[in-house]
């Protein structure tokens, strides 16, 4: 009987978890646009995701690991070097 009462809560958590995961991903069209733009600028794009409302691009350039933060219009907001 306890499982029946807990089931709605379990389902709600599962749905909320999936929504959170989905929001951290960039859609395929935007991903391709960013990857193409960054490749043209000499970056080797490794990963693109949304975190804290910003698009983050993880890339390599000239042997350095970079985190590139983009604005909503896909312009570069700031670049963080990880090396």
C-alpha positions as CSV (number, residue, x, y, z in Angstrom):
1,X,0.0,0.0,0.0
2,X,2.9,2.4,0.7
3,X,4.2,1.9,-2.8
4,X,0.9,2.9,-4.3
5,X,1.0,6.2,-2.2
6,X,4.6,6.8,-3.2
7,X,4.1,6.1,-6.9
8,X,2.9,9.6,-7.8
9,X,5.8,11.2,-6.0
10,X,8.3,8.8,-7.8
11,X,6.7,9.6,-11.2
12,X,6.8,13.4,-10.5
13,X,10.5,13.2,-9.6
14,X,11.3,11.2,-12.8
15,X,9.5,13.7,-15.0
16,X,11.2,16.6,-13.3
17,X,14.6,14.9,-13.6
18,X,14.0,14.4,-17.4
19,X,13.0,18.0,-17.8
20,X,16.2,19.2,-16.1
21,X,18.3,17.0,-18.3
22,X,16.5,18.1,-21.5
23,X,17.1,21.8,-20.6
24,X,20.9,21.3,-20.4
25,X,21.1,20.2,-24.0
26,X,21.3,22.4,-27.1
27,X,19.0,21.5,-29.9
28,X,20.6,19.8,-32.9
29,X,20.2,22.9,-35.2
30,X,21.8,25.2,-32.7
31,X,24.5,22.7,-31.9
32,X,25.4,22.4,-35.6
33,X,25.4,26.2,-36.1
34,X,27.7,26.7,-33.1
35,X,30.0,23.8,-34.1
36,X,30.3,25.1,-37.7
37,X,31.0,28.7,-36.6
38,X,33.6,27.6,-34.0
39,X,35.3,25.3,-36.4
40,X,35.6,28.1,-38.9
41,X,37.4,30.1,-36.2
42,X,39.9,27.3,-35.6
43,X,38.3,25.6,-32.5
44,X,38.0,21.9,-32.1
45,X,34.6,21.6,-30.4
46,X,34.3,18.8,-27.9
47,X,30.9,19.5,-26.2
48,X,28.1,22.1,-26.1
49,X,25.6,22.4,-23.3
50,X,23.5,24.9,-21.5
51,X,24.4,25.5,-17.9
52,X,23.1,28.3,-15.6
53,X,21.2,29.8,-18.6
54,X,24.4,30.2,-20.7
55,X,25.5,28.2,-23.7
56,X,28.9,26.6,-22.9
57,X,31.2,25.3,-25.6
58,X,34.1,23.1,-24.5
59,X,36.8,23.2,-27.2
60,X,40.5,23.0,-27.9
61,X,42.5,25.6,-29.8
62,X,46.3,25.8,-30.1
63,X,46.6,23.0,-27.6
64,X,44.6,24.8,-24.9
65,X,41.3,23.6,-23.3
66,X,38.8,26.3,-23.4
67,X,35.3,27.0,-22.0
68,X,33.6,29.5,-24.3
69,X,30.4,31.1,-23.0
70,X,28.0,32.4,-25.6
71,X,25.1,34.9,-25.4
72,X,21.7,34.0,-26.7
73,X,22.6,35.5,-30.2
74,X,25.6,33.0,-30.2
75,X,28.2,35.8,-29.8
76,X,31.1,35.1,-27.4
77,X,30.5,36.5,-23.9
78,X,33.7,35.3,-22.3
79,X,36.4,32.6,-22.6
80,X,37.9,30.6,-19.8
81,X,41.2,28.7,-20.2
82,X,41.4,25.4,-18.4
83,X,45.2,24.8,-18.9
